[in-house]
Amino acid sequence: MIDTTRKINTWMLKHNYTRFEEVLLDTNTHQLERDYNPIHKEGFSYESTGILAHAVNHVDFMLRPDPSTFLFGRAWDPYLKTPERTIFFNTKTPFTALSYSTNLFINKAPEENIAVLHTQNASPYTNFGIDFNILAGKPFYTNQETRATRVGLFGSHAKNRYSIFGTFYYNNFNASENGGITEVDSFLLGTKDDWWLYEVNLEAAKSQYRNWSFFTTQKYNLVERQTSTDSLGNTSSHGKTLSLSHQLLIKRQIKAYHDVVDLDSISPVYSNYYYESPIAFDSASEDKISNVLQVILGDPDYDKISARIQAGHEFRRFGMLSPVPKKVFSHLDAIPGDPPEVDFVFRDSAVAGFNNAYYNDLYLGFHLAGPTTGIWDWVIDGKYYLLGYNQNDFNLHATFSRELGGKTDLGLRGSFESMRPHYFTNHYSSSFFEWDHDFPSTLRIKGEAFILSDELETDIRLGAAYISNYIYWDQDAMPQLYDQDILVLSAHLAKHFKFSGFNSDTRLLVQYTTADEVLSLPIASVYTSNYWKQSLFKGALVADLGFDLNYTTKYRASAYMPATGIFHLQEEADVGGYPFLNVFLSFRVKTVRMVFSYNNVLLGLGPVGNNFFTSYSYPMKPRNFRLGLVWYFYD
């Protein structure tokens, strides 16, 4: 039940959208210097193409999208506004957040982030809101402009037996694709007077990724737990809650790519080209309509065991614009003879044709959970596909945790799943790529031990993953099946240290893989933010002065294929070993927060040189000044 006495309630829906989990509204000054980029909410270390609103790849292997995710949209997944990432509100007064940030270059246009969030209640139990965001990056290196629009509507109503939550999100990313710089060695030596003078591989290519979704989940309690109070004022409850829940998801994703190709000298970015026309246009899409019906017995906030069974149906359509062979008239040869003979000569050509594949996936699932209160908390859930593209695939997840001293959760979690690769991983045809496979389902077994404490600001995770039938992307950005099993070990440690006014927020990721030839990961990645927090004028102003440092050990980082938006293997050079240092000053005055930062301070100094890459041939931004502003209205 929503606490209508509080000024602002914020929560997310977990466990297949059937349970509230409270989240805190962050109004601090800390991390403000990183909030300009939405991907920092999903991870701290990425392989990047070097500009806001463009493709990224998690360095943390455990955070990468699973094999069933739309293949050509995975590089934008950390940016997406989605139903499962929605923060729902219930407010006694309208709440608005305005934010703006930009970075400034000499003689060059900035990156910008403009965001507006507004939410208010129509009644004590009914809320609606809008979340609007524009991300833009102007070209610093040649042909590198980006623009993204992320907009969402969300609403909720929860009272008595019935609750309903809904979202509509539209994510649209447009980018000019330069394919990276042509001479990395020359860039490292700084042979040009200005950074934007370095030649790039592509000068006319453009891409678009679009993702929109409509989602609603509703729940009705058929039977409710009964609560009674005796004459002494003692309150007790008895009985079980029995509920029905339904989720509807309508989702469309599309990736388009355009280029003008020199047929006499095709860019080295591409290995093949299948059209005779120099105008290349590719399009691939996935549509999904999902319905899930659940029967829920018990309430995890009160009962020792709550259970849920579910049945789901997914209608899926995969479409792509592909080269189709066609006989085309070439010329007419008149062959002398008596009587005269005429020979019509035809040749094979490739024209664009749209192909569709349709699937109906049907699955069953279950969920068991222990109480959210008390010293033990546990959850077990699973799903099995009876029919469709993912027929016979399954997943099983479990989490067990114990509360220690009221401050710390100590636990284990793991998963066991078999999932068929995405449709386009098996079948795809376009201007530059063609493949047709029948890869088997990938088996993944993951386990993780964790220590988590919000009060102590500590997050420690030790994990392992066993993978069989791993699909990787080779140096030509083509999918391949690895014929050996893989073991990935990882350790993630995050801790906020505080001594007087000094603060240090440090995150360390250590990874090891037994198959470095197909899964290249850095041994270590670290992010540390160190700052002095000072309260002035009797708390009217709070200021942070400090620096952020990002560092990844050298490894064979991925290259990026703009035609498909896929990060893939490369053997040209190691990337990493470069410390990205930013200094910042942020402060808060009442509901206004501001930040000033100077970024990539160490560029060109000492041994670090100009090696500011996180993926091969795509440099990050050189030194730049950034400013940001966030203003809350809720009084």
VEXDREN-2710 file (C-alpha; in Angstrom, 1 decimal):
% VEXDREN-2710
k/r/px/py/pz
1/MET/0.0/0.0/0.0
2/ILE/1.3/3.5/-0.9
3/ASP/2.1/5.7/2.1
4/THR/0.1/8.8/1.2
5/THR/1.4/10.7/4.2
6/ARG/4.9/11.1/2.7
7/LYS/5.7/14.1/0.6
8/ILE/7.4/12.0/-2.2
9/ASN/7.3/8.2/-2.6
10/THR/9.6/6.7/-5.2
11/TRP/9.9/3.0/-6.1
12/MET/10.5/0.5/-8.9
13/LEU/8.6/-2.6/-9.8
14/LYS/10.6/-5.9/-9.3
15/HIS/9.9/-9.6/-9.6
16/ASN/8.1/-9.4/-12.9
17/TYR/6.5/-6.1/-12.0
18/THR/4.5/-7.5/-9.0
19/ARG/6.4/-6.0/-6.1
20/PHE/7.3/-2.5/-5.0
21/GLU/10.9/-1.8/-4.1
22/GLU/11.6/1.6/-2.7
23/VAL/14.4/3.7/-4.3
24/LEU/15.8/6.9/-2.9
25/LEU/15.5/10.2/-4.8
26/ASP/19.1/11.6/-5.2
27/THR/19.4/15.3/-4.6
28/ASN/23.1/15.3/-3.5
29/THR/26.0/17.0/-5.3
30/HIS/28.0/13.8/-5.5
31/GLN/28.3/12.2/-9.1
32/LEU/26.8/15.3/-10.6
33/GLU/29.8/15.6/-12.9
34/ARG/29.0/12.2/-14.4
35/ASP/25.3/12.6/-14.7
36/TYR/25.5/14.2/-18.2
37/ASN/25.8/10.7/-19.6
38/PRO/22.9/8.3/-18.8
39/ILE/25.1/5.2/-19.3
40/HIS/26.8/5.9/-16.0
41/LYS/23.7/4.7/-14.2
42/GLU/24.2/1.2/-15.7
43/GLY/27.9/0.8/-15.3
44/PHE/31.2/2.6/-14.8
45/SER/33.4/1.3/-17.5
46/TYR/32.7/1.1/-21.2
47/GLU/34.2/0.6/-24.7
48/SER/33.0/3.7/-26.5
49/THR/33.0/5.3/-29.9
50/GLY/33.9/8.6/-28.1
51/ILE/30.8/10.7/-28.4
52/LEU/27.6/11.2/-26.3
53/ALA/24.5/9.2/-27.5
54/HIS/26.6/6.7/-29.6
55/ALA/27.3/3.0/-29.3
56/VAL/28.9/1.6/-26.1
57/ASN/29.9/-1.8/-24.9
58/HIS/30.1/-2.8/-21.2
59/VAL/33.6/-3.7/-20.1
60/ASP/31.9/-5.7/-17.3
61/PHE/31.0/-8.9/-19.0
62/MET/28.3/-9.7/-16.4
63/LEU/26.4/-6.5/-17.4
64/ARG/26.3/-7.2/-21.2
65/PRO/22.8/-7.8/-22.6
66/ASP/21.8/-11.4/-22.9
67/PRO/21.8/-13.3/-26.3
68/SER/18.0/-12.8/-26.7
69/THR/18.3/-9.0/-26.9
70/PHE/17.8/-7.3/-30.3
71/LEU/21.2/-7.8/-31.9
72/PHE/21.5/-4.4/-33.6
73/GLY/20.3/-2.4/-30.5
74/ARG/22.6/-3.9/-27.8
75/ALA/25.2/-1.0/-28.2
76/TRP/22.5/1.5/-27.2
77/ASP/21.0/-0.6/-24.4
78/PRO/22.6/1.4/-21.5
79/TYR/20.9/4.6/-22.8
80/LEU/17.4/3.2/-23.1
81/LYS/14.4/4.3/-21.1
82/THR/12.5/1.1/-20.5
83/PRO/9.6/-0.2/-18.3
84/GLU/11.9/-2.2/-16.0
85/ARG/14.1/0.9/-15.3
86/THR/11.1/3.2/-14.6
87/ILE/11.0/5.0/-11.2
88/PHE/7.4/5.5/-10.3
89/PHE/6.3/8.4/-8.1
90/ASN/3.5/9.3/-5.6
91/THR/3.7/12.9/-4.5
92/LYS/1.6/15.2/-2.3
93/THR/2.9/18.1/-4.4
94/PRO/4.0/18.4/-8.0
95/PHE/7.6/17.4/-8.6
96/THR/9.8/18.8/-11.4
97/ALA/13.5/18.4/-12.3
98/LEU/15.2/20.4/-15.0
99/SER/18.8/19.7/-16.0
100/TYR/21.2/20.9/-18.6
101/SER/24.9/20.1/-19.3
102/THR/27.3/21.0/-22.1
103/ASN/31.0/20.7/-22.8
104/LEU/32.9/23.4/-24.6
105/PHE/35.7/23.2/-27.1
106/ILE/37.7/25.9/-28.8
107/ASN/36.3/26.4/-32.3
108/LYS/34.0/23.4/-31.9
109/ALA/30.4/22.8/-31.0
110/PRO/29.6/21.0/-27.7
111/GLU/27.8/17.9/-26.5
112/GLU/24.5/18.7/-24.8
113/ASN/22.1/17.0/-22.5
114/ILE/18.7/18.6/-21.8
115/ALA/16.3/16.8/-19.5
116/VAL/12.8/17.5/-18.0
117/LEU/11.0/15.4/-15.5
118/HIS/7.6/16.3/-14.2
119/THR/5.2/14.2/-12.1
120/GLN/2.1/14.9/-10.0
121/ASN/-0.8/13.2/-8.4
122/ALA/-4.4/13.4/-9.8
123/SER/-5.6/11.8/-6.5
124/PRO/-3.9/10.4/-3.4
125/TYR/-3.5/7.1/-5.2
126/THR/-3.1/8.1/-8.8
127/ASN/0.0/9.6/-10.3
128/PHE/1.3/10.4/-13.8
129/GLY/4.4/12.0/-15.2
130/ILE/6.5/12.8/-18.3
131/ASP/10.3/12.2/-18.7
132/PHE/11.9/14.1/-21.7
133/ASN/15.5/14.1/-22.7
134/ILE/17.6/15.2/-25.7
135/LEU/21.2/14.2/-26.1
136/ALA/23.3/15.8/-28.8
137/GLY/26.9/15.6/-29.9
138/LYS/28.3/18.0/-32.6
139/PRO/31.2/16.8/-34.8
140/PHE/34.6/17.1/-33.3
141/TYR/36.2/14.5/-35.4
142/THR/34.9/14.4/-39.0
143/ASN/31.4/12.9/-39.6
144/GLN/30.7/12.3/-35.9
145/GLU/27.4/14.1/-35.1
146/THR/24.8/12.4/-32.9
147/ARG/21.3/13.3/-31.7
148/ALA/19.1/11.2/-29.4
149/THR/15.5/11.8/-28.2
150/ARG/14.3/9.8/-25.2
151/VAL/10.8/10.6/-24.0
152/GLY/8.5/8.7/-21.8
153/LEU/5.1/8.8/-20.2
154/PHE/4.4/6.9/-16.9
155/GLY/1.5/6.5/-14.6
156/SER/0.2/4.5/-11.7
157/HIS/-2.9/3.9/-9.6
158/ALA/-2.9/1.7/-6.5
159/LYS/-5.7/1.6/-4.1
160/ASN/-7.4/-1.2/-2.1
161/ARG/-7.5/-4.4/-4.2
162/TYR/-6.5/-3.0/-7.6
163/SER/-3.3/-1.5/-9.0
164/ILE/-2.2/-0.6/-12.5
165/PHE/1.1/0.8/-13.8
166/GLY/1.9/1.9/-17.3
167/THR/4.6/3.4/-19.4
168/PHE/5.2/4.5/-23.0
169/TYR/8.8/5.1/-24.1
170/TYR/10.3/6.4/-27.4
171/ASN/14.1/6.2/-27.8
172/ASN/15.5/7.4/-31.1
173/PHE/19.2/7.7/-31.9
174/ASN/20.6/9.2/-35.0
175/ALA/24.4/9.3/-35.8
176/SER/26.9/10.1/-38.5
177/GLU/29.3/7.2/-38.7
178/ASN/32.9/7.9/-39.5
179/GLY/34.2/4.3/-39.0
180/GLY/37.1/5.5/-36.8
181/ILE/40.3/7.3/-37.7
182/THR/42.4/5.8/-40.5
183/GLU/45.9/6.1/-39.0
184/VAL/45.9/5.4/-35.3
185/ASP/49.8/5.5/-35.1
186/SER/49.8/9.0/-36.5
187/PHE/47.1/10.1/-34.0
188/LEU/49.2/8.7/-31.1
189/LEU/52.2/10.8/-32.3
190/GLY/50.1/13.9/-32.7
191/THR/51.2/14.7/-36.2
192/LYS/48.3/17.0/-37.0
193/ASP/47.8/20.5/-35.7
194/ASP/44.2/20.0/-34.8
195/TRP/42.4/16.8/-33.7
196/TRP/39.6/17.1/-36.3
197/LEU/42.2/17.1/-39.2
198/TYR/42.8/13.3/-38.9
199/GLU/41.2/11.4/-41.7
200/VAL/38.4/9.0/-41.0
201/ASN/37.2/5.8/-42.8
202/LEU/33.7/7.0/-43.6
203/GLU/32.5/10.4/-44.6
204/ALA/28.9/9.9/-45.7
205/ALA/27.6/7.0/-43.6
206/LYS/24.6/7.5/-41.2
207/SER/22.7/5.2/-38.8
208/GLN/19.5/5.2/-36.8
209/TYR/18.3/3.0/-34.0
210/ARG/14.8/3.4/-32.8
211/ASN/13.1/1.7/-29.8
212/TRP/9.6/2.3/-28.6
213/SER/7.4/0.4/-26.2
214/PHE/4.0/0.4/-24.6
215/PHE/3.7/-1.5/-21.3
216/THR/1.0/-2.0/-18.7
217/THR/0.8/-4.2/-15.7
218/GLN/-2.3/-4.6/-13.5
219/LYS/-3.0/-6.6/-10.4
220/TYR/-6.3/-7.5/-8.6
221/ASN/-6.5/-9.1/-5.2
222/LEU/-9.3/-11.7/-5.3
223/VAL/-8.8/-12.6/-1.6
224/GLU/-7.0/-10.3/0.9
225/ARG/-5.2/-11.0/4.1
226/GLN/-7.5/-10.1/7.0
227/THR/-6.3/-7.7/9.8
228/SER/-8.0/-7.3/13.1
229/THR/-7.4/-5.3/16.4
230/ASP/-8.5/-6.7/19.8
231/SER/-9.8/-4.7/22.8
232/LEU/-6.3/-4.2/24.1
233/GLY/-5.2/-2.6/20.8
234/ASN/-3.1/-5.5/19.6
235/THR/-3.2/-5.9/15.8
236/SER/-3.0/-9.3/14.1
237/SER/-3.5/-10.7/10.7
238/HIS/-4.4/-14.0/9.2
239/GLY/-5.2/-15.7/5.9
240/LYS/-3.6/-15.5/2.5
241/THR/-3.8/-13.0/-0.4
242/LEU/-4.7/-14.4/-3.8
243/SER/-4.2/-12.2/-6.8
244/LEU/-4.4/-12.1/-10.6
245/SER/-1.8/-10.1/-12.6
246/HIS/-1.6/-9.3/-16.3
247/GLN/1.2/-7.7/-18.2
248/LEU/1.0/-6.4/-21.8
249/LEU/4.1/-5.3/-23.7
250/ILE/4.1/-3.9/-27.3
251/LYS/7.6/-3.2/-28.6
252/ARG/9.2/-2.3/-31.8
253/GLN/12.9/-1.9/-32.6
254/ILE/14.5/-0.9/-35.8
255/LYS/18.1/-0.3/-37.0
256/ALA/18.8/1.5/-40.3
257/TYR/22.1/2.2/-42.0
258/HIS/22.9/4.4/-45.0
259/ASP/26.1/5.0/-46.9
260/VAL/27.3/6.1/-50.4
261/VAL/29.9/3.6/-51.6
262/ASP/32.8/4.2/-53.9
263/LEU/32.4/1.0/-56.1
264/ASP/36.0/1.3/-57.3
265/SER/37.5/1.6/-53.8
266/ILE/35.3/0.3/-51.0
267/SER/36.2/1.5/-47.6
268/PRO/38.4/-0.9/-45.6
269/VAL/35.7/-0.9/-42.9
270/TYR/33.7/-3.3/-45.2
271/SER/34.8/-6.7/-46.5
272/ASN/32.0/-7.1/-49.1
273/TYR/29.4/-5.1/-50.9
274/TYR/26.4/-6.8/-52.6
275/TYR/24.7/-4.1/-54.7
276/GLU/25.7/-2.5/-58.0
277/SER/24.2/0.8/-57.0
278/PRO/26.5/3.0/-54.8
279/ILE/23.6/3.9/-52.6
280/ALA/23.5/1.5/-49.6
281/PHE/20.5/1.4/-47.3
282/ASP/20.0/-1.4/-44.7
283/SER/17.1/-2.0/-42.4
284/ALA/16.4/-4.6/-39.7
285/SER/13.5/-4.7/-37.3
286/GLU/11.9/-6.7/-34.5
287/ASP/8.3/-6.4/-33.3
288/LYS/7.0/-8.1/-30.2
289/ILE/3.6/-8.3/-28.6
290/SER/3.7/-10.1/-25.2
291/ASN/0.9/-11.1/-22.8
292/VAL/1.6/-12.6/-19.4
293/LEU/-1.0/-13.9/-17.0
294/GLN/0.0/-14.6/-13.4
295/VAL/-1.7/-16.2/-10.4
296/ILE/-0.1/-15.0/-7.1
297/LEU/-0.6/-16.7/-3.7
298/GLY/0.6/-14.9/-0.7
299/ASP/2.4/-11.6/0.0
300/PRO/6.2/-11.5/0.5
301/ASP/5.9/-8.6/2.8
302/TYR/4.0/-10.8/5.3
303/ASP/4.1/-14.5/4.5
304/LYS/7.0/-16.9/5.0
305/ILE/6.4/-18.2/1.4
306/SER/4.6/-16.6/-1.5
307/ALA/4.2/-18.3/-4.9
308/ARG/3.4/-17.3/-8.4
309/ILE/2.7/-19.2/-11.6
310/GLN/2.6/-17.6/-15.0
311/ALA/1.8/-18.3/-18.6
312/GLY/3.1/-16.1/-21.4
313/HIS/2.7/-15.6/-25.1
314/GLU/5.0/-13.6/-27.4
315/PHE/4.2/-12.8/-31.0
316/ARG/7.5/-11.9/-32.7
317/ARG/8.2/-10.6/-36.2
318/PHE/11.7/-10.2/-37.6
319/GLY/12.2/-8.2/-40.8
320/MET/15.1/-7.1/-42.9
321/LEU/15.8/-5.4/-46.2
322/SER/18.1/-7.8/-48.1
323/PRO/19.7/-8.1/-51.5
324/VAL/17.6/-10.4/-53.7
325/PRO/19.1/-11.9/-57.0
326/LYS/17.2/-10.8/-60.1
327/LYS/17.7/-11.3/-63.8
328/VAL/18.2/-7.8/-65.3
329/PHE/18.4/-7.1/-69.1
330/SER/21.9/-6.1/-70.1
331/HIS/22.0/-5.6/-73.9
332/LEU/20.8/-7.0/-77.2
333/ASP/23.1/-8.8/-79.7
334/ALA/21.9/-9.0/-83.3
335/ILE/23.4/-12.2/-84.8
336/PRO/23.7/-12.2/-88.6
337/GLY/21.9/-15.1/-90.2
338/ASP/19.3/-16.1/-92.7
339/PRO/16.8/-15.6/-91.2
340/PRO/18.3/-13.1/-88.8
341/GLU/18.6/-14.2/-85.1
342/VAL/18.4/-11.9/-82.0
343/ASP/20.1/-12.8/-78.7
344/PHE/18.8/-11.2/-75.5
345/VAL/21.6/-11.1/-72.9
346/PHE/20.7/-11.0/-69.2
347/ARG/22.9/-10.7/-66.1
348/ASP/22.4/-11.3/-62.4
349/SER/22.0/-8.3/-60.2
350/ALA/20.9/-7.7/-56.6
351/VAL/17.8/-5.6/-55.7
352/ALA/16.5/-4.8/-52.3
353/GLY/13.7/-7.0/-51.0
354/PHE/12.0/-7.1/-47.5
355/ASN/11.9/-10.4/-45.8
356/ASN/9.8/-11.4/-42.8
357/ALA/9.9/-14.2/-40.3
358/TYR/7.1/-14.8/-37.7
359/TYR/7.1/-16.7/-34.5
360/ASN/4.7/-17.4/-31.6
361/ASP/6.5/-18.2/-28.4
362/LEU/4.6/-19.8/-25.5
363/TYR/6.1/-20.3/-22.1
364/LEU/5.3/-21.3/-18.5
365/GLY/7.0/-19.9/-15.4
366/PHE/7.0/-20.0/-11.6
367/HIS/8.2/-17.8/-8.7
368/LEU/8.7/-18.6/-5.1
369/ALA/9.8/-16.0/-2.5
370/GLY/10.5/-15.7/1.2
371/PRO/9.6/-12.8/3.4
372/THR/11.1/-9.4/2.7
373/THR/11.2/-8.8/6.5
374/GLY/13.3/-10.7/8.9
375/ILE/16.9/-11.9/8.6
376/TRP/16.4/-14.2/5.6
377/ASP/15.2/-13.2/2.1
378/TRP/15.1/-15.6/-0.8
379/VAL/13.7/-15.7/-4.3
380/ILE/13.6/-18.6/-6.9
381/ASP/12.0/-18.2/-10.3
382/GLY/12.2/-20.0/-13.7
383/LYS/10.7/-20.1/-17.2
384/TYR/10.4/-22.8/-19.9
385/TYR/9.5/-22.2/-23.6
386/LEU/7.1/-24.7/-24.9
387/LEU/6.8/-23.4/-28.5
388/GLY/8.2/-20.8/-30.8
389/TYR/11.6/-19.6/-31.8
390/ASN/13.0/-20.2/-28.3
391/GLN/11.3/-23.7/-28.0
392/ASN/13.0/-25.8/-25.3
393/ASP/14.9/-22.9/-23.9
394/PHE/14.8/-22.2/-20.2
395/ASN/16.1/-20.1/-17.3
396/LEU/16.3/-20.5/-13.6
397/HIS/17.3/-17.8/-11.1
398/ALA/17.8/-17.9/-7.4
399/THR/18.9/-15.5/-4.7
400/PHE/19.4/-16.2/-1.0
401/SER/20.5/-13.5/1.5
402/ARG/20.8/-13.0/5.2
403/GLU/20.8/-9.7/7.1
404/LEU/23.7/-9.2/9.5
405/GLY/23.4/-6.7/12.3
406/GLY/20.6/-4.8/10.6
407/LYS/23.1/-3.1/8.3
408/THR/24.5/-5.7/5.8
409/ASP/23.1/-8.3/3.5
410/LEU/25.3/-11.4/2.9
411/GLY/24.1/-13.7/0.1
412/LEU/24.4/-15.9/-2.9
413/ARG/22.7/-15.6/-6.3
414/GLY/22.9/-17.6/-9.4
415/SER/21.3/-18.5/-12.7
416/PHE/21.1/-21.5/-15.0
417/GLU/19.8/-20.8/-18.5
418/SER/19.8/-22.1/-22.1
419/MET/18.9/-19.5/-24.7
420/ARG/18.9/-19.6/-28.5
421/PRO/20.9/-16.8/-30.1
422/HIS/18.9/-13.9/-31.4
423/TYR/17.3/-14.5/-34.8
424/PHE/19.6/-12.1/-36.6
425/THR/22.6/-13.8/-35.1
426/ASN/21.5/-16.8/-37.1
427/HIS/20.1/-15.2/-40.2
428/TYR/21.0/-11.8/-41.7
429/SER/21.5/-10.3/-45.2
430/SER/22.3/-6.6/-46.0
431/SER/24.4/-4.4/-48.3
432/PHE/27.7/-5.5/-46.6
433/PHE/27.0/-8.7/-44.6
434/GLU/25.4/-12.1/-45.3
435/TRP/25.3/-15.1/-43.0
436/ASP/23.0/-18.0/-42.4
437/HIS/23.5/-20.3/-39.4
438/ASP/21.7/-22.6/-37.1
439/PHE/23.7/-21.9/-33.9
440/PRO/22.7/-24.0/-30.9
441/SER/21.4/-22.5/-27.7
442/THR/24.0/-21.0/-25.5
443/LEU/24.3/-22.5/-22.0
444/ARG/25.2/-20.1/-19.2
445/ILE/25.7/-21.0/-15.5
446/LYS/26.4/-18.0/-13.3
447/GLY/27.1/-17.8/-9.6
448/GLU/27.8/-14.8/-7.3
449/ALA/28.5/-14.2/-3.7
450/PHE/27.7/-10.7/-2.5
451/ILE/28.0/-8.4/0.5
452/LEU/25.7/-5.3/0.2
453/SER/25.1/-2.5/2.7
454/ASP/23.5/0.8/1.9
455/GLU/24.2/2.1/5.3
456/LEU/27.9/1.2/5.1
457/GLU/28.0/2.2/1.4
458/THR/29.7/-1.1/0.5
459/ASP/29.1/-3.4/-2.5
460/ILE/31.3/-6.5/-2.9
461/ARG/30.6/-9.2/-5.5
462/LEU/32.6/-12.3/-6.4
463/GLY/31.3/-14.1/-9.5
464/ALA/31.9/-16.9/-11.9
465/ALA/30.3/-17.8/-15.3
466/TYR/30.5/-21.0/-17.2
467/ILE/29.5/-20.7/-20.9
468/SER/29.0/-23.3/-23.6
469/ASN/28.3/-22.6/-27.3
470/TYR/29.5/-19.1/-26.9
471/ILE/28.8/-16.9/-30.0
472/TYR/31.5/-14.3/-30.7
473/TRP/32.1/-11.7/-33.5
474/ASP/35.3/-12.2/-35.4
475/GLN/37.7/-9.6/-36.9
476/ASP/35.4/-9.3/-39.9
477/ALA/32.4/-8.6/-37.6
478/MET/30.8/-12.0/-38.5
479/PRO/29.2/-14.3/-36.0
480/GLN/31.2/-17.5/-35.1
481/LEU/30.6/-20.4/-32.7
482/TYR/33.4/-21.1/-30.2
483/ASP/33.8/-24.9/-29.9
484/GLN/35.2/-24.9/-26.3
485/ASP/33.7/-24.0/-22.9
486/ILE/34.5/-20.7/-21.3
487/LEU/35.0/-19.8/-17.7
488/VAL/34.8/-16.1/-16.6
489/LEU/35.8/-15.0/-13.1
490/SER/35.1/-11.6/-11.8
491/ALA/35.3/-9.5/-8.6
492/HIS/33.5/-6.2/-8.2
493/LEU/34.3/-4.0/-5.1
494/ALA/32.6/-0.7/-4.4
495/LYS/33.1/1.4/-1.3
496/HIS/32.5/4.9/-0.1
497/PHE/35.1/6.0/2.4
498/LYS/34.6/9.1/4.5
499/PHE/36.9/10.9/7.0
500/SER/35.9/14.3/8.2
501/GLY/35.1/16.3/5.1
502/PHE/37.1/13.9/2.8
503/ASN/35.2/11.4/0.7
504/SER/36.4/8.7/-1.6
505/ASP/34.0/6.6/-3.8
506/THR/36.0/3.8/-5.4
507/ARG/34.9/0.9/-7.7
508/LEU/37.2/-1.8/-8.8
509/LEU/36.4/-4.6/-11.4
510/VAL/38.7/-7.5/-11.8
511/GLN/38.0/-10.1/-14.6
512/TYR/39.7/-13.2/-16.0
513/THR/38.6/-15.4/-19.0
514/THR/39.9/-18.7/-20.1
515/ALA/39.2/-17.8/-23.8
516/ASP/41.0/-14.5/-24.4
517/GLU/41.2/-15.2/-28.1
518/VAL/37.4/-14.8/-28.5
519/LEU/36.4/-12.9/-25.3
520/SER/39.0/-10.2/-24.6
521/LEU/38.5/-8.5/-21.2
522/PRO/40.9/-6.2/-19.2
523/ILE/42.3/-7.7/-16.0
524/ALA/41.3/-4.6/-14.0
525/SER/39.1/-1.5/-14.4
526/VAL/38.9/1.2/-11.7
527/TYR/36.9/4.3/-11.1
528/THR/37.6/6.5/-8.1
529/SER/36.0/9.8/-7.1
530/ASN/37.9/11.7/-4.4
531/TYR/36.6/15.0/-3.1
532/TRP/36.3/17.4/-0.1
533/LYS/32.7/18.2/0.9
534/GLN/32.2/21.5/2.8
535/SER/29.0/23.0/4.2
536/LEU/29.1/26.8/4.3
537/PHE/26.8/29.6/5.5
538/LYS/25.0/27.4/8.1
539/GLY/24.3/24.7/5.5
540/ALA/22.9/27.1/2.9
541/LEU/25.6/26.0/0.5
542/VAL/27.2/22.6/0.2
543/ALA/30.3/22.3/-2.1
544/ASP/32.4/19.4/-3.4
545/LEU/35.9/19.9/-4.8
546/GLY/37.8/16.9/-6.1
547/PHE/38.8/14.7/-9.0
548/ASP/37.6/11.6/-10.8
549/LEU/39.9/9.0/-12.3
550/ASN/39.0/6.2/-14.7
551/TYR/41.6/3.6/-15.7
552/THR/41.6/0.2/-17.5
553/THR/44.6/-2.1/-17.9
554/LYS/45.8/-2.7/-21.4
555/TYR/43.9/-5.3/-23.4
556/ARG/42.8/-6.1/-27.0
557/ALA/39.7/-3.9/-26.8
558/SER/36.9/-4.3/-29.3
559/ALA/36.6/-2.6/-32.7
560/TYR/33.2/-1.3/-33.8
561/MET/31.3/-2.1/-37.0
562/PRO/29.0/0.9/-37.9
563/ALA/27.0/-1.0/-40.5
564/THR/25.6/-3.3/-37.8
565/GLY/26.3/-1.5/-34.6
566/ILE/28.3/-4.5/-33.3
567/PHE/31.5/-4.5/-31.2
568/HIS/33.8/-7.2/-32.5
569/LEU/37.3/-8.7/-32.2
570/GLN/40.4/-6.9/-33.5
571/GLU/44.1/-7.8/-33.6
572/GLU/45.6/-4.4/-34.6
573/ALA/46.5/-2.9/-31.2
574/ASP/46.1/-3.0/-27.5
575/VAL/43.9/-0.3/-25.9
576/GLY/43.9/0.9/-22.3
577/GLY/46.6/1.9/-19.8
578/TYR/45.5/5.6/-20.1
579/PRO/44.3/7.4/-16.9
580/PHE/41.2/9.6/-17.7
581/LEU/41.5/12.4/-15.0
582/ASN/38.8/15.0/-14.5
583/VAL/38.7/17.7/-11.8
584/PHE/35.4/19.2/-10.7
585/LEU/33.7/21.7/-8.4
586/SER/30.0/21.1/-7.6
587/PHE/27.7/22.8/-5.2
588/ARG/24.2/22.9/-4.0
589/VAL/22.1/25.9/-3.0
590/LYS/18.7/24.8/-1.7
591/THR/17.2/22.9/-4.7
592/VAL/19.8/24.0/-7.3
593/ARG/22.9/22.0/-8.1
594/MET/25.7/23.1/-10.4
595/VAL/29.0/21.5/-11.5
596/PHE/32.1/22.7/-13.3
597/SER/34.6/20.2/-14.5
598/TYR/37.8/20.1/-16.5
599/ASN/38.2/16.7/-18.2
600/ASN/41.0/14.5/-19.6
601/VAL/43.6/16.7/-17.8
602/LEU/46.5/14.3/-18.4
603/LEU/46.3/14.4/-22.2
604/GLY/49.8/14.5/-23.8
605/LEU/51.6/14.5/-20.5
606/GLY/54.5/12.1/-19.9
607/PRO/54.1/8.5/-21.0
608/VAL/50.3/8.6/-21.4
609/GLY/50.6/10.7/-24.6
610/ASN/47.5/10.7/-26.9
611/ASN/46.4/7.2/-26.2
612/PHE/42.9/8.3/-25.0
613/PHE/41.0/5.4/-26.6
614/THR/38.5/3.0/-25.1
615/SER/37.8/1.0/-28.3
616/TYR/40.1/0.6/-31.3
617/SER/40.4/3.6/-33.7
618/TYR/37.7/5.7/-31.9
619/PRO/39.4/8.4/-29.7
620/MET/37.6/10.0/-26.8
621/LYS/37.4/13.7/-26.3
622/PRO/40.6/15.7/-25.7
623/ARG/40.7/18.2/-22.9
624/ASN/37.4/20.0/-22.4
625/PHE/35.5/22.1/-19.9
626/ARG/32.0/21.0/-18.9
627/LEU/29.3/22.7/-16.9
628/GLY/26.0/21.3/-15.7
629/LEU/22.9/22.5/-13.9
630/VAL/20.1/20.6/-12.1
631/TRP/17.1/22.4/-10.5
632/TYR/14.4/20.7/-8.5
633/PHE/10.9/22.1/-7.9
634/TYR/8.8/20.4/-5.2
635/ASP/7.9/22.9/-2.6
END
